[in-house]
Amino acid sequence: MVLQSSLKNCLQLSCILRAPKAGFRSTTSGGLIIQSVSNDVYQNLAVEDWIHDHMNLENRQVLFLWRNSPAVVIGRHQNPWQECNLRLLRQKNIKLARRRSGGGTVYHDLGNINLTFFTTRKKYERMENLKLVVKALKALRPQLDVHVTDRYDILLDRQYKISGTAAKLGRTTAYHHCTLLCNADKFVLSSVLKSPYKGLKSNATPSVPASVKNLFEEDPSLTCEMLLDAIAEEYAMQHHIDHRITLINPADETVLPGINNKTKELQTWEWVYGKTPKFSVSTCFNMVYKDSVLDVKVDMDVKHGRIEVCNIDLPEQWLPPALCSELVKSLTGSKFCPNETTTLATTLLRVCPQDDELHSRWNLLCENMVMLM
């Protein structure tokens, strides 16, 4: 497979992508295969949005190939606290992103391939796309036992999930994207996709757990590059186009005008967390203080990622009632976020009486509150 990255090719791609919608009718019909040179999850998701919003696909289909550095990507209508271990993501410096399509949560790293198939809404057919992937895998390694399920997953050996699917259907255009596990870190995958948060109730779309396996485990000679080439070649064959992958820089405003604003929007707290459907937290935790174990009950309603209602039930006289009320008042309306809660707690502590025991109790409570987030 030829990777085309010359200046001439970039200019041609720019003309194809930037032409006014009416102008696409006069461009060459058929298929286009592009691959991102970036491993940034926000940039690559922004490319999907840009093509969906700007490109006329009436006479053209597009395959977008991309890989990400470690990231967890949740569906449009999902709850990150319900889907993953946010504390572990922060510790490991793994990015969290919310995509604009539905579906469940996935873990990405450089051992995972992402494929996005763009068509008009009328031509949208995710089953055919997945069959294309399976056909490419079979052409590469005929001995692989891979097939597509009715749930639009690809299974290896009839039991291990190697690909999941999600889609966005617009008024006239649509895209279907799927993953393909080649050599992802399964230990990290299973760790970060396990929520530690208790007492959370939500109507958000839950992910369906599945046993997964890397294609590398089945055949250690396989690489991501081989898989990308095989899929691109099969796509080119089916769409009767030349076997050429065009490299694209997701930060290039000359090719993709406005792309950087799309990337920035996908990184905002308001999009990643604030778009979470309304949920509630009702939980108890134990605080060990000196020789005592104290039970604390917390109830919160969270809307748009912000605490709408907050109640903290503490043992009587453990903290001055006015101080506890001030904490509840400060949390109400604030982001359901450890950084913001820590800042609020630190600010309130400054106006507390200079009492070491009171400060110790306050810090213990606030540390436990932060752990809920």
C-alpha positions in Angstrom: 0.0 0.0 0.0 1.4 3.4 -1.0 1.4 6.2 1.6 1.0 9.4 -0.4 2.2 12.5 1.5 3.6 14.7 -1.3 2.8 18.4 -1.6 0.9 17.7 -4.7 -1.3 15.1 -3.0 -1.9 17.5 0.0 -3.1 20.2 -2.4 -5.4 17.7 -4.2 -6.8 16.6 -0.8 -7.3 20.2 0.2 -9.3 20.8 -3.0 -11.5 17.7 -2.4 -12.2 18.6 1.3 -12.6 22.3 1.0 -14.7 22.6 -2.1 -18.2 24.0 -1.5 -20.8 21.3 -1.2 -22.3 22.0 -4.6 -18.8 21.6 -6.0 -18.4 18.1 -4.9 -20.6 16.9 -7.7 -17.9 17.8 -10.2 -15.1 16.1 -8.3 -14.0 12.6 -9.0 -16.4 10.0 -7.7 -15.5 6.9 -5.8 -13.6 6.4 -2.6 -10.9 8.2 -0.6 -8.7 6.6 2.0 -7.1 9.0 4.5 -4.9 8.3 7.6 -4.1 10.7 10.4 -0.5 11.5 11.2 -1.6 12.4 14.8 -2.1 10.1 17.7 -4.1 12.7 19.7 -7.6 11.4 20.4 -9.2 14.9 20.4 -7.7 15.8 17.0 -8.8 12.5 15.4 -12.3 12.8 16.7 -12.4 16.4 15.4 -11.5 15.1 11.9 -14.5 12.8 12.1 -16.7 15.8 13.0 -15.2 17.9 10.3 -15.8 15.4 7.5 -19.3 14.7 8.7 -20.1 18.4 8.8 -18.4 19.7 5.8 -17.8 17.0 3.1 -20.4 16.2 0.5 -20.4 12.5 0.2 -23.0 12.2 -2.6 -20.5 10.7 -5.1 -17.8 9.7 -2.7 -17.1 7.4 0.2 -14.3 7.9 2.7 -12.3 5.6 4.9 -10.5 7.3 7.8 -7.7 5.4 9.5 -6.4 6.5 12.9 -4.6 5.4 16.0 -4.5 7.1 19.4 -2.1 7.3 22.4 -3.7 5.9 25.6 -7.2 7.2 25.9 -10.6 6.2 27.1 -13.4 7.2 24.8 -17.0 7.2 26.0 -20.2 7.3 23.9 -22.2 10.5 23.4 -24.9 9.5 26.1 -22.6 7.9 28.6 -21.6 8.6 32.2 -17.8 8.7 32.7 -18.1 7.9 36.5 -20.2 4.9 35.6 -17.9 3.7 32.8 -14.3 4.0 34.0 -11.9 4.6 36.8 -11.3 8.3 36.6 -8.8 8.3 39.4 -6.7 5.7 37.6 -6.9 7.7 34.4 -5.5 10.8 36.2 -2.8 8.7 37.8 -1.7 7.2 34.5 -2.2 10.4 32.5 -4.6 8.7 30.2 -7.0 11.0 28.3 -10.7 10.9 28.5 -12.8 11.9 25.5 -16.5 11.9 24.7 -17.3 11.2 21.0 -20.4 12.4 19.2 -21.6 8.9 18.3 -23.5 6.5 20.6 -22.3 3.1 21.7 -20.1 2.0 24.6 -16.8 2.9 26.1 -13.5 1.8 24.6 -9.9 1.9 25.5 -7.5 3.1 22.8 -3.7 2.9 22.6 -1.2 2.5 19.8 -2.0 -1.3 19.7 -5.6 -0.4 18.7 -6.7 0.6 15.2 -9.7 2.9 14.5 -11.6 2.8 11.3 -14.3 5.3 10.2 -16.5 4.7 7.2 -18.2 7.8 5.8 -21.1 7.7 3.4 -24.4 9.4 2.7 -27.1 8.3 5.1 -28.8 6.4 2.3 -25.7 4.3 1.6 -24.9 3.7 5.3 -24.5 0.0 6.0 -22.4 -1.0 9.0 -22.7 -4.7 8.4 -21.1 -4.4 5.0 -18.2 -2.4 6.5 -17.5 -5.0 9.1 -17.7 -7.8 6.5 -15.0 -5.8 4.6 -12.8 -5.8 7.7 -13.3 -9.5 8.1 -12.5 -10.2 4.4 -9.3 -8.1 4.8 -8.3 -10.1 7.8 -9.0 -13.4 6.0 -7.0 -12.3 3.0 -4.1 -11.5 5.3 -4.3 -14.6 7.5 -6.7 -17.2 6.1 -6.5 -19.3 9.3 -8.1 -16.6 11.5 -11.5 -17.5 12.8 -13.3 -14.2 12.7 -16.9 -13.3 12.0 -19.4 -10.5 12.5 -22.2 -10.8 15.0 -25.8 -9.5 15.0 -24.6 -6.9 17.5 -22.1 -5.6 14.9 -19.1 -6.8 16.9 -16.3 -8.8 15.3 -15.4 -12.0 17.3 -12.2 -14.0 17.2 -12.6 -17.8 17.8 -16.3 -17.3 18.3 -15.9 -15.8 21.8 -13.4 -12.9 22.0 -14.4 -9.5 20.9 -11.7 -7.8 18.8 -13.9 -4.9 17.4 -16.8 -2.8 18.7 -19.0 -0.5 16.7 -20.6 3.0 17.0 -22.3 5.3 14.5 -23.6 8.8 13.9 -26.4 9.3 11.5 -26.9 12.9 10.3 -29.6 14.3 8.1 -27.8 13.5 4.8 -24.4 12.0 5.9 -23.4 9.3 8.3 -20.4 7.6 9.6 -19.8 4.2 11.2 -16.6 3.7 13.2 -15.1 0.6 14.8 -12.0 -0.5 16.6 -9.7 -3.4 15.9 -7.5 -4.9 18.7 -4.1 -5.7 17.4 -1.7 -5.5 20.4 -3.4 -3.3 23.0 -2.4 -3.3 26.7 -5.2 -5.6 28.0 -4.1 -5.1 31.6 -4.6 -1.3 31.4 -7.7 -1.8 29.3 -9.4 -3.9 32.0 -8.2 -1.7 34.8 -9.4 1.6 33.5 -12.7 0.3 32.3 -13.8 -0.8 35.8 -15.7 1.9 37.7 -14.9 2.0 41.5 -17.7 4.5 42.2 -20.5 3.2 44.4 -24.2 4.2 44.8 -24.4 5.8 41.4 -27.8 5.8 39.6 -28.1 6.9 36.0 -30.2 6.5 32.9 -27.0 6.9 30.8 -26.3 4.2 28.2 -24.2 1.5 29.9 -21.5 -0.5 28.2 -21.8 -4.2 27.8 -18.8 -6.1 29.2 -17.1 -8.6 26.9 -14.1 -10.9 26.8 -11.4 -9.4 24.5 -8.4 -10.7 22.8 -5.6 -9.2 20.6 -5.0 -10.5 17.1 -1.3 -10.4 18.1 -2.1 -13.2 20.6 -3.5 -15.4 17.8 -0.6 -14.5 15.4 2.4 -12.7 16.8 3.6 -11.8 13.3 0.6 -9.4 12.8 1.2 -5.6 13.3 -1.1 -2.6 13.2 0.6 -1.4 10.0 -0.1 -4.8 8.3 -3.8 -4.6 9.3 -4.2 -1.0 8.2 -2.7 -1.9 4.8 -4.9 -4.9 4.4 -8.1 -3.1 5.2 -7.1 -0.1 3.0 -6.4 -2.5 0.1 -9.7 -4.3 0.5 -11.5 -1.0 0.7 -9.7 0.2 -2.5 -10.6 -3.0 -4.3 -14.3 -2.9 -3.4 -14.6 0.8 -4.4 -12.4 0.5 -7.5 -9.9 3.1 -6.5 -6.1 3.1 -6.5 -4.3 1.6 -3.5 -3.3 4.8 -2.0 -3.5 6.1 1.6 -3.4 9.9 1.9 -1.8 11.2 5.1 -3.6 14.1 6.8 -2.6 16.4 9.6 -5.6 17.1 11.9 -4.2 20.4 12.9 -3.8 21.8 9.3 -6.3 24.6 9.0 -5.4 25.1 5.3 -6.9 21.6 4.6 -9.5 21.6 7.3 -10.6 25.1 8.1 -12.0 25.5 11.6 -10.6 22.1 12.7 -8.7 23.4 15.8 -11.8 24.9 17.3 -13.5 21.5 17.0 -10.5 19.9 18.7 -10.6 22.5 21.6 -14.3 21.9 22.1 -13.8 18.2 22.5 -11.3 18.8 25.2 -13.5 21.1 27.4 -14.8 20.0 30.7 -18.3 21.1 29.6 -18.2 18.5 26.7 -16.4 15.6 28.4 -18.2 15.8 31.7 -20.9 18.4 31.4 -22.8 16.4 28.7 -23.3 13.5 31.1 -27.0 12.7 31.5 -28.4 13.6 35.0 -27.5 11.1 37.7 -27.5 10.7 41.5 -25.1 9.4 44.0 -26.3 7.8 47.3 -23.5 6.2 49.3 -22.0 5.7 52.7 -18.3 5.6 53.6 -16.4 5.0 56.8 -13.9 7.5 58.2 -11.3 6.2 60.7 -10.4 8.9 63.1 -8.2 8.2 66.1 -9.8 5.1 67.7 -13.3 5.6 66.2 -14.9 4.6 62.9 -17.6 7.0 61.8 -20.3 6.4 59.2 -21.0 9.2 56.8 -23.9 9.2 54.3 -23.9 11.4 51.2 -26.7 12.0 48.7 -26.2 14.1 45.6 -28.0 14.9 42.4 -25.8 15.9 39.5 -27.0 17.6 36.3 -24.8 18.8 33.5 -21.8 17.6 35.6 -22.7 20.0 38.4 -24.0 19.2 41.9 -27.6 20.3 42.0 -28.6 18.9 45.4 -26.2 17.8 48.2 -26.8 16.3 51.6 -24.1 15.1 54.0 -25.2 13.2 57.1 -22.4 13.3 59.7 -22.3 12.0 63.3 -23.7 14.7 65.6 -21.2 17.3 66.8 -18.4 15.8 64.8 -18.1 19.1 63.0 -19.7 22.4 63.8 -23.2 22.3 62.1 -22.5 25.8 60.5 -19.3 24.5 58.9 -20.9 21.4 57.5 -23.8 23.6 56.1 -21.2 25.9 54.5 -19.6 22.9 52.8 -23.0 21.7 51.4 -23.8 25.3 50.3 -20.5 25.6 48.5 -20.7 22.2 46.8 -24.2 23.0 45.5 -23.8 24.4 42.0 -20.1 23.4 41.8 -18.6 20.9 39.3 -18.7 17.2 40.4 -14.9 17.3 40.2 -12.1 16.5 42.6 -10.1 19.6 41.7 -13.0 22.0 42.3 -14.0 20.3 45.5 -10.5 20.4 46.9 -10.3 24.1 46.1 -13.6 24.8 47.8 -12.5 22.8 50.9 -9.2 24.6 51.1 -10.9 28.0 50.8 -13.4 27.2 53.6 -10.6 25.8 55.8 -9.0 29.3 55.8 -12.0 30.8 57.6 -12.2 28.0 60.2 -11.1 28.6 63.7 -7.4 27.8 64.2 -8.1 24.4 65.9 -5.8 21.5 64.9 -8.4 18.8 65.7 -11.1 20.6 63.8 -8.7 21.0 60.8 -7.9 17.3 60.9 -11.5 16.3 60.9 -12.3 18.7 58.1 -9.5 17.4 55.9 -10.5 13.8 56.5 -14.1 14.5 55.4 -13.0 16.5 52.3 -10.6 13.8 51.3 -13.4 11.2 51.4 -15.7 13.5 49.5 -13.1 13.9 46.8 -12.8 10.1 46.5 -16.4 10.0 45.4 -15.5 11.9 42.2 
